[in-house]
Amino acid sequence: MPKSGGLSFWTHSVPFSTVGADTPTACCFSYVARQIQRKFIEDYFETSSQCSQPGVIFLTKRGRQVCADPNENWVQEYVTDLELNA
């Protein structure tokens, strides 16, 4: 898994097709260990409710995807900030 500055910038996700769906869904199976600097985050999306655990996938300015725990305060703050500035 690629690393940058000690942080994992690759998603821990596996695409799969759900019944009746034509598009793959990303699921998080583990979360980034440390907070990512906000300046690197461009967008986000939440994982499907069909995934085994909840997740927020942040999209970085370099086009990478990072799984984060939606219960972490910093994740909630980033999501709120991204929504307000969309």
Phi and psi restraints in degrees (range 20) as a CNS / XPLOR table:
assign (resid 1 and name C) (resid 2 and name N)
       (resid 2 and name CA) (resid 2 and name C) 1.0 -64.1 20.0 2
assign (resid 2 and name N) (resid 2 and name CA)
       (resid 2 and name C) (resid 3 and name N) 1.0 145.6 20.0 2
assign (resid 2 and name C) (resid 3 and name N)
       (resid 3 and name CA) (resid 3 and name C) 1.0 -129.6 20.0 2
assign (resid 3 and name N) (resid 3 and name CA)
       (resid 3 and name C) (resid 4 and name N) 1.0 151.2 20.0 2
assign (resid 3 and name C) (resid 4 and name N)
       (resid 4 and name CA) (resid 4 and name C) 1.0 -140.5 20.0 2
assign (resid 4 and name N) (resid 4 and name CA)
       (resid 4 and name C) (resid 5 and name N) 1.0 113.7 20.0 2
assign (resid 4 and name C) (resid 5 and name N)
       (resid 5 and name CA) (resid 5 and name C) 1.0 61.9 20.0 2
assign (resid 5 and name N) (resid 5 and name CA)
       (resid 5 and name C) (resid 6 and name N) 1.0 29.0 20.0 2
assign (resid 5 and name C) (resid 6 and name N)
       (resid 6 and name CA) (resid 6 and name C) 1.0 84.5 20.0 2
assign (resid 6 and name N) (resid 6 and name CA)
       (resid 6 and name C) (resid 7 and name N) 1.0 -3.7 20.0 2
assign (resid 6 and name C) (resid 7 and name N)
       (resid 7 and name CA) (resid 7 and name C) 1.0 -105.4 20.0 2
assign (resid 7 and name N) (resid 7 and name CA)
       (resid 7 and name C) (resid 8 and name N) 1.0 142.7 20.0 2
assign (resid 7 and name C) (resid 8 and name N)
       (resid 8 and name CA) (resid 8 and name C) 1.0 -79.9 20.0 2
assign (resid 8 and name N) (resid 8 and name CA)
       (resid 8 and name C) (resid 9 and name N) 1.0 122.4 20.0 2
assign (resid 8 and name C) (resid 9 and name N)
       (resid 9 and name CA) (resid 9 and name C) 1.0 -114.3 20.0 2
assign (resid 9 and name N) (resid 9 and name CA)
       (resid 9 and name C) (resid 10 and name N) 1.0 29.9 20.0 2
assign (resid 9 and name C) (resid 10 and name N)
       (resid 10 and name CA) (resid 10 and name C) 1.0 -122.8 20.0 2
assign (resid 10 and name N) (resid 10 and name CA)
       (resid 10 and name C) (resid 11 and name N) 1.0 140.7 20.0 2
assign (resid 10 and name C) (resid 11 and name N)
       (resid 11 and name CA) (resid 11 and name C) 1.0 -72.5 20.0 2
assign (resid 11 and name N) (resid 11 and name CA)
       (resid 11 and name C) (resid 12 and name N) 1.0 149.1 20.0 2
assign (resid 11 and name C) (resid 12 and name N)
       (resid 12 and name CA) (resid 12 and name C) 1.0 -100.8 20.0 2
assign (resid 12 and name N) (resid 12 and name CA)
       (resid 12 and name C) (resid 13 and name N) 1.0 68.3 20.0 2
assign (resid 12 and name C) (resid 13 and name N)
       (resid 13 and name CA) (resid 13 and name C) 1.0 -136.9 20.0 2
assign (resid 13 and name N) (resid 13 and name CA)
       (resid 13 and name C) (resid 14 and name N) 1.0 155.9 20.0 2
assign (resid 13 and name C) (resid 14 and name N)
       (resid 14 and name CA) (resid 14 and name C) 1.0 -132.3 20.0 2
assign (resid 14 and name N) (resid 14 and name CA)
       (resid 14 and name C) (resid 15 and name N) 1.0 122.4 20.0 2
assign (resid 14 and name C) (resid 15 and name N)
       (resid 15 and name CA) (resid 15 and name C) 1.0 -71.3 20.0 2
assign (resid 15 and name N) (resid 15 and name CA)
       (resid 15 and name C) (resid 16 and name N) 1.0 144.8 20.0 2
assign (resid 15 and name C) (resid 16 and name N)
       (resid 16 and name CA) (resid 16 and name C) 1.0 -151.5 20.0 2
assign (resid 16 and name N) (resid 16 and name CA)
       (resid 16 and name C) (resid 17 and name N) 1.0 158.5 20.0 2
assign (resid 16 and name C) (resid 17 and name N)
       (resid 17 and name CA) (resid 17 and name C) 1.0 -96.1 20.0 2
assign (resid 17 and name N) (resid 17 and name CA)
       (resid 17 and name C) (resid 18 and name N) 1.0 135.0 20.0 2
assign (resid 17 and name C) (resid 18 and name N)
       (resid 18 and name CA) (resid 18 and name C) 1.0 -93.0 20.0 2
assign (resid 18 and name N) (resid 18 and name CA)
       (resid 18 and name C) (resid 19 and name N) 1.0 161.3 20.0 2
assign (resid 18 and name C) (resid 19 and name N)
       (resid 19 and name CA) (resid 19 and name C) 1.0 -60.3 20.0 2
assign (resid 19 and name N) (resid 19 and name CA)
       (resid 19 and name C) (resid 20 and name N) 1.0 126.0 20.0 2
assign (resid 19 and name C) (resid 20 and name N)
       (resid 20 and name CA) (resid 20 and name C) 1.0 80.3 20.0 2
assign (resid 20 and name N) (resid 20 and name CA)
       (resid 20 and name C) (resid 21 and name N) 1.0 0.4 20.0 2
assign (resid 20 and name C) (resid 21 and name N)
       (resid 21 and name CA) (resid 21 and name C) 1.0 -106.9 20.0 2
assign (resid 21 and name N) (resid 21 and name CA)
       (resid 21 and name C) (resid 22 and name N) 1.0 142.4 20.0 2
assign (resid 21 and name C) (resid 22 and name N)
       (resid 22 and name CA) (resid 22 and name C) 1.0 -97.8 20.0 2
assign (resid 22 and name N) (resid 22 and name CA)
       (resid 22 and name C) (resid 23 and name N) 1.0 -10.3 20.0 2
assign (resid 22 and name C) (resid 23 and name N)
       (resid 23 and name CA) (resid 23 and name C) 1.0 -111.0 20.0 2
assign (resid 23 and name N) (resid 23 and name CA)
       (resid 23 and name C) (resid 24 and name N) 1.0 144.5 20.0 2
assign (resid 23 and name C) (resid 24 and name N)
       (resid 24 and name CA) (resid 24 and name C) 1.0 -70.4 20.0 2
assign (resid 24 and name N) (resid 24 and name CA)
       (resid 24 and name C) (resid 25 and name N) 1.0 155.4 20.0 2
assign (resid 24 and name C) (resid 25 and name N)
       (resid 25 and name CA) (resid 25 and name C) 1.0 -119.2 20.0 2
assign (resid 25 and name N) (resid 25 and name CA)
       (resid 25 and name C) (resid 26 and name N) 1.0 136.2 20.0 2
assign (resid 25 and name C) (resid 26 and name N)
       (resid 26 and name CA) (resid 26 and name C) 1.0 -90.3 20.0 2
assign (resid 26 and name N) (resid 26 and name CA)
       (resid 26 and name C) (resid 27 and name N) 1.0 134.8 20.0 2
assign (resid 26 and name C) (resid 27 and name N)
       (resid 27 and name CA) (resid 27 and name C) 1.0 -125.7 20.0 2
assign (resid 27 and name N) (resid 27 and name CA)
       (resid 27 and name C) (resid 28 and name N) 1.0 145.3 20.0 2
assign (resid 27 and name C) (resid 28 and name N)
       (resid 28 and name CA) (resid 28 and name C) 1.0 -96.5 20.0 2
assign (resid 28 and name N) (resid 28 and name CA)
       (resid 28 and name C) (resid 29 and name N) 1.0 130.9 20.0 2
assign (resid 28 and name C) (resid 29 and name N)
       (resid 29 and name CA) (resid 29 and name C) 1.0 -109.7 20.0 2
assign (resid 29 and name N) (resid 29 and name CA)
       (resid 29 and name C) (resid 30 and name N) 1.0 -11.4 20.0 2
assign (resid 29 and name C) (resid 30 and name N)
       (resid 30 and name CA) (resid 30 and name C) 1.0 -155.6 20.0 2
assign (resid 30 and name N) (resid 30 and name CA)
       (resid 30 and name C) (resid 31 and name N) 1.0 164.1 20.0 2
assign (resid 30 and name C) (resid 31 and name N)
       (resid 31 and name CA) (resid 31 and name C) 1.0 -115.5 20.0 2
assign (resid 31 and name N) (resid 31 and name CA)
       (resid 31 and name C) (resid 32 and name N) 1.0 156.3 20.0 2
assign (resid 31 and name C) (resid 32 and name N)
       (resid 32 and name CA) (resid 32 and name C) 1.0 -59.1 20.0 2
assign (resid 32 and name N) (resid 32 and name CA)
       (resid 32 and name C) (resid 33 and name N) 1.0 139.3 20.0 2
assign (resid 32 and name C) (resid 33 and name N)
       (resid 33 and name CA) (resid 33 and name C) 1.0 -75.9 20.0 2
assign (resid 33 and name N) (resid 33 and name CA)
       (resid 33 and name C) (resid 34 and name N) 1.0 -29.5 20.0 2
assign (resid 33 and name C) (resid 34 and name N)
       (resid 34 and name CA) (resid 34 and name C) 1.0 -128.2 20.0 2
assign (resid 34 and name N) (resid 34 and name CA)
       (resid 34 and name C) (resid 35 and name N) 1.0 160.3 20.0 2
assign (resid 34 and name C) (resid 35 and name N)
       (resid 35 and name CA) (resid 35 and name C) 1.0 -64.6 20.0 2
assign (resid 35 and name N) (resid 35 and name CA)
       (resid 35 and name C) (resid 36 and name N) 1.0 136.9 20.0 2
assign (resid 35 and name C) (resid 36 and name N)
       (resid 36 and name CA) (resid 36 and name C) 1.0 -92.3 20.0 2
assign (resid 36 and name N) (resid 36 and name CA)
       (resid 36 and name C) (resid 37 and name N) 1.0 144.1 20.0 2
assign (resid 36 and name C) (resid 37 and name N)
       (resid 37 and name CA) (resid 37 and name C) 1.0 -65.3 20.0 2
assign (resid 37 and name N) (resid 37 and name CA)
       (resid 37 and name C) (resid 38 and name N) 1.0 134.3 20.0 2
assign (resid 37 and name C) (resid 38 and name N)
       (resid 38 and name CA) (resid 38 and name C) 1.0 -57.3 20.0 2
assign (resid 38 and name N) (resid 38 and name CA)
       (resid 38 and name C) (resid 39 and name N) 1.0 -34.2 20.0 2
assign (resid 38 and name C) (resid 39 and name N)
       (resid 39 and name CA) (resid 39 and name C) 1.0 -63.8 20.0 2
assign (resid 39 and name N) (resid 39 and name CA)
       (resid 39 and name C) (resid 40 and name N) 1.0 -17.2 20.0 2
assign (resid 39 and name C) (resid 40 and name N)
       (resid 40 and name CA) (resid 40 and name C) 1.0 -88.2 20.0 2
assign (resid 40 and name N) (resid 40 and name CA)
       (resid 40 and name C) (resid 41 and name N) 1.0 -11.8 20.0 2
assign (resid 40 and name C) (resid 41 and name N)
       (resid 41 and name CA) (resid 41 and name C) 1.0 -93.7 20.0 2
assign (resid 41 and name N) (resid 41 and name CA)
       (resid 41 and name C) (resid 42 and name N) 1.0 130.0 20.0 2
assign (resid 41 and name C) (resid 42 and name N)
       (resid 42 and name CA) (resid 42 and name C) 1.0 -106.8 20.0 2
assign (resid 42 and name N) (resid 42 and name CA)
       (resid 42 and name C) (resid 43 and name N) 1.0 -35.7 20.0 2
assign (resid 42 and name C) (resid 43 and name N)
       (resid 43 and name CA) (resid 43 and name C) 1.0 -160.5 20.0 2
assign (resid 43 and name N) (resid 43 and name CA)
       (resid 43 and name C) (resid 44 and name N) 1.0 179.4 20.0 2
assign (resid 43 and name C) (resid 44 and name N)
       (resid 44 and name CA) (resid 44 and name C) 1.0 -155.7 20.0 2
assign (resid 44 and name N) (resid 44 and name CA)
       (resid 44 and name C) (resid 45 and name N) 1.0 163.6 20.0 2
assign (resid 44 and name C) (resid 45 and name N)
       (resid 45 and name CA) (resid 45 and name C) 1.0 -150.3 20.0 2
assign (resid 45 and name N) (resid 45 and name CA)
       (resid 45 and name C) (resid 46 and name N) 1.0 155.9 20.0 2
assign (resid 45 and name C) (resid 46 and name N)
       (resid 46 and name CA) (resid 46 and name C) 1.0 -93.2 20.0 2
assign (resid 46 and name N) (resid 46 and name CA)
       (resid 46 and name C) (resid 47 and name N) 1.0 148.3 20.0 2
assign (resid 46 and name C) (resid 47 and name N)
       (resid 47 and name CA) (resid 47 and name C) 1.0 -73.8 20.0 2
assign (resid 47 and name N) (resid 47 and name CA)
       (resid 47 and name C) (resid 48 and name N) 1.0 162.6 20.0 2
assign (resid 47 and name C) (resid 48 and name N)
       (resid 48 and name CA) (resid 48 and name C) 1.0 -66.8 20.0 2
assign (resid 48 and name N) (resid 48 and name CA)
       (resid 48 and name C) (resid 49 and name N) 1.0 150.8 20.0 2
assign (resid 48 and name C) (resid 49 and name N)
       (resid 49 and name CA) (resid 49 and name C) 1.0 -68.7 20.0 2
assign (resid 49 and name N) (resid 49 and name CA)
       (resid 49 and name C) (resid 50 and name N) 1.0 -11.9 20.0 2
assign (resid 49 and name C) (resid 50 and name N)
       (resid 50 and name CA) (resid 50 and name C) 1.0 -82.3 20.0 2
assign (resid 50 and name N) (resid 50 and name CA)
       (resid 50 and name C) (resid 51 and name N) 1.0 -7.4 20.0 2
assign (resid 50 and name C) (resid 51 and name N)
       (resid 51 and name CA) (resid 51 and name C) 1.0 -74.1 20.0 2
assign (resid 51 and name N) (resid 51 and name CA)
       (resid 51 and name C) (resid 52 and name N) 1.0 157.5 20.0 2
assign (resid 51 and name C) (resid 52 and name N)
       (resid 52 and name CA) (resid 52 and name C) 1.0 -70.6 20.0 2
assign (resid 52 and name N) (resid 52 and name CA)
       (resid 52 and name C) (resid 53 and name N) 1.0 -24.6 20.0 2
assign (resid 52 and name C) (resid 53 and name N)
       (resid 53 and name CA) (resid 53 and name C) 1.0 -144.4 20.0 2
assign (resid 53 and name N) (resid 53 and name CA)
       (resid 53 and name C) (resid 54 and name N) 1.0 152.0 20.0 2
assign (resid 53 and name C) (resid 54 and name N)
       (resid 54 and name CA) (resid 54 and name C) 1.0 -70.3 20.0 2
assign (resid 54 and name N) (resid 54 and name CA)
       (resid 54 and name C) (resid 55 and name N) 1.0 157.0 20.0 2
assign (resid 54 and name C) (resid 55 and name N)
       (resid 55 and name CA) (resid 55 and name C) 1.0 -163.2 20.0 2
assign (resid 55 and name N) (resid 55 and name CA)
       (resid 55 and name C) (resid 56 and name N) 1.0 154.8 20.0 2
assign (resid 55 and name C) (resid 56 and name N)
       (resid 56 and name CA) (resid 56 and name C) 1.0 -116.9 20.0 2
assign (resid 56 and name N) (resid 56 and name CA)
       (resid 56 and name C) (resid 57 and name N) 1.0 128.5 20.0 2
assign (resid 56 and name C) (resid 57 and name N)
       (resid 57 and name CA) (resid 57 and name C) 1.0 -106.9 20.0 2
assign (resid 57 and name N) (resid 57 and name CA)
       (resid 57 and name C) (resid 58 and name N) 1.0 114.0 20.0 2
assign (resid 57 and name C) (resid 58 and name N)
       (resid 58 and name CA) (resid 58 and name C) 1.0 -88.1 20.0 2
assign (resid 58 and name N) (resid 58 and name CA)
       (resid 58 and name C) (resid 59 and name N) 1.0 139.1 20.0 2
assign (resid 58 and name C) (resid 59 and name N)
       (resid 59 and name CA) (resid 59 and name C) 1.0 -102.4 20.0 2
assign (resid 59 and name N) (resid 59 and name CA)
       (resid 59 and name C) (resid 60 and name N) 1.0 124.8 20.0 2
assign (resid 59 and name C) (resid 60 and name N)
       (resid 60 and name CA) (resid 60 and name C) 1.0 -88.8 20.0 2
assign (resid 60 and name N) (resid 60 and name CA)
       (resid 60 and name C) (resid 61 and name N) 1.0 166.4 20.0 2
assign (resid 60 and name C) (resid 61 and name N)
       (resid 61 and name CA) (resid 61 and name C) 1.0 -64.8 20.0 2
assign (resid 61 and name N) (resid 61 and name CA)
       (resid 61 and name C) (resid 62 and name N) 1.0 -20.1 20.0 2
assign (resid 61 and name C) (resid 62 and name N)
       (resid 62 and name CA) (resid 62 and name C) 1.0 -90.2 20.0 2
assign (resid 62 and name N) (resid 62 and name CA)
       (resid 62 and name C) (resid 63 and name N) 1.0 7.1 20.0 2
assign (resid 62 and name C) (resid 63 and name N)
       (resid 63 and name CA) (resid 63 and name C) 1.0 82.9 20.0 2
assign (resid 63 and name N) (resid 63 and name CA)
       (resid 63 and name C) (resid 64 and name N) 1.0 13.0 20.0 2
assign (resid 63 and name C) (resid 64 and name N)
       (resid 64 and name CA) (resid 64 and name C) 1.0 -93.0 20.0 2
assign (resid 64 and name N) (resid 64 and name CA)
       (resid 64 and name C) (resid 65 and name N) 1.0 160.4 20.0 2
assign (resid 64 and name C) (resid 65 and name N)
       (resid 65 and name CA) (resid 65 and name C) 1.0 -117.5 20.0 2
assign (resid 65 and name N) (resid 65 and name CA)
       (resid 65 and name C) (resid 66 and name N) 1.0 135.2 20.0 2
assign (resid 65 and name C) (resid 66 and name N)
       (resid 66 and name CA) (resid 66 and name C) 1.0 -128.8 20.0 2
assign (resid 66 and name N) (resid 66 and name CA)
       (resid 66 and name C) (resid 67 and name N) 1.0 125.0 20.0 2
assign (resid 66 and name C) (resid 67 and name N)
       (resid 67 and name CA) (resid 67 and name C) 1.0 -81.1 20.0 2
assign (resid 67 and name N) (resid 67 and name CA)
       (resid 67 and name C) (resid 68 and name N) 1.0 133.1 20.0 2
assign (resid 67 and name C) (resid 68 and name N)
       (resid 68 and name CA) (resid 68 and name C) 1.0 -133.0 20.0 2
assign (resid 68 and name N) (resid 68 and name CA)
       (resid 68 and name C) (resid 69 and name N) 1.0 154.2 20.0 2
assign (resid 68 and name C) (resid 69 and name N)
       (resid 69 and name CA) (resid 69 and name C) 1.0 -78.4 20.0 2
assign (resid 69 and name N) (resid 69 and name CA)
       (resid 69 and name C) (resid 70 and name N) 1.0 117.8 20.0 2
assign (resid 69 and name C) (resid 70 and name N)
       (resid 70 and name CA) (resid 70 and name C) 1.0 -66.1 20.0 2
assign (resid 70 and name N) (resid 70 and name CA)
       (resid 70 and name C) (resid 71 and name N) 1.0 -11.2 20.0 2
assign (resid 70 and name C) (resid 71 and name N)
       (resid 71 and name CA) (resid 71 and name C) 1.0 -86.5 20.0 2
assign (resid 71 and name N) (resid 71 and name CA)
       (resid 71 and name C) (resid 72 and name N) 1.0 -11.5 20.0 2
assign (resid 71 and name C) (resid 72 and name N)
       (resid 72 and name CA) (resid 72 and name C) 1.0 -73.4 20.0 2
assign (resid 72 and name N) (resid 72 and name CA)
       (resid 72 and name C) (resid 73 and name N) 1.0 138.0 20.0 2
assign (resid 72 and name C) (resid 73 and name N)
       (resid 73 and name CA) (resid 73 and name C) 1.0 -58.3 20.0 2
assign (resid 73 and name N) (resid 73 and name CA)
       (resid 73 and name C) (resid 74 and name N) 1.0 -43.8 20.0 2
assign (resid 73 and name C) (resid 74 and name N)
       (resid 74 and name CA) (resid 74 and name C) 1.0 -64.2 20.0 2
assign (resid 74 and name N) (resid 74 and name CA)
       (resid 74 and name C) (resid 75 and name N) 1.0 -33.5 20.0 2
assign (resid 74 and name C) (resid 75 and name N)
       (resid 75 and name CA) (resid 75 and name C) 1.0 -66.6 20.0 2
assign (resid 75 and name N) (resid 75 and name CA)
       (resid 75 and name C) (resid 76 and name N) 1.0 -45.2 20.0 2
assign (resid 75 and name C) (resid 76 and name N)
       (resid 76 and name CA) (resid 76 and name C) 1.0 -62.8 20.0 2
assign (resid 76 and name N) (resid 76 and name CA)
       (resid 76 and name C) (resid 77 and name N) 1.0 -39.6 20.0 2
assign (resid 76 and name C) (resid 77 and name N)
       (resid 77 and name CA) (resid 77 and name C) 1.0 -64.5 20.0 2
assign (resid 77 and name N) (resid 77 and name CA)
       (resid 77 and name C) (resid 78 and name N) 1.0 -43.2 20.0 2
assign (resid 77 and name C) (resid 78 and name N)
       (resid 78 and name CA) (resid 78 and name C) 1.0 -63.9 20.0 2
assign (resid 78 and name N) (resid 78 and name CA)
       (resid 78 and name C) (resid 79 and name N) 1.0 -42.8 20.0 2
assign (resid 78 and name C) (resid 79 and name N)
       (resid 79 and name CA) (resid 79 and name C) 1.0 -61.6 20.0 2
assign (resid 79 and name N) (resid 79 and name CA)
       (resid 79 and name C) (resid 80 and name N) 1.0 -46.0 20.0 2
assign (resid 79 and name C) (resid 80 and name N)
       (resid 80 and name CA) (resid 80 and name C) 1.0 -60.3 20.0 2
assign (resid 80 and name N) (resid 80 and name CA)
       (resid 80 and name C) (resid 81 and name N) 1.0 -45.6 20.0 2
assign (resid 80 and name C) (resid 81 and name N)
       (resid 81 and name CA) (resid 81 and name C) 1.0 -62.3 20.0 2
assign (resid 81 and name N) (resid 81 and name CA)
       (resid 81 and name C) (resid 82 and name N) 1.0 -43.4 20.0 2
assign (resid 81 and name C) (resid 82 and name N)
       (resid 82 and name CA) (resid 82 and name C) 1.0 -65.1 20.0 2
assign (resid 82 and name N) (resid 82 and name CA)
       (resid 82 and name C) (resid 83 and name N) 1.0 -37.2 20.0 2
assign (resid 82 and name C) (resid 83 and name N)
       (resid 83 and name CA) (resid 83 and name C) 1.0 -66.7 20.0 2
assign (resid 83 and name N) (resid 83 and name CA)
       (resid 83 and name C) (resid 84 and name N) 1.0 -42.7 20.0 2
assign (resid 83 and name C) (resid 84 and name N)
       (resid 84 and name CA) (resid 84 and name C) 1.0 -68.3 20.0 2
assign (resid 84 and name N) (resid 84 and name CA)
       (resid 84 and name C) (resid 85 and name N) 1.0 -29.9 20.0 2
assign (resid 84 and name C) (resid 85 and name N)
       (resid 85 and name CA) (resid 85 and name C) 1.0 -102.5 20.0 2
assign (resid 85 and name N) (resid 85 and name CA)
       (resid 85 and name C) (resid 86 and name N) 1.0 13.1 20.0 2
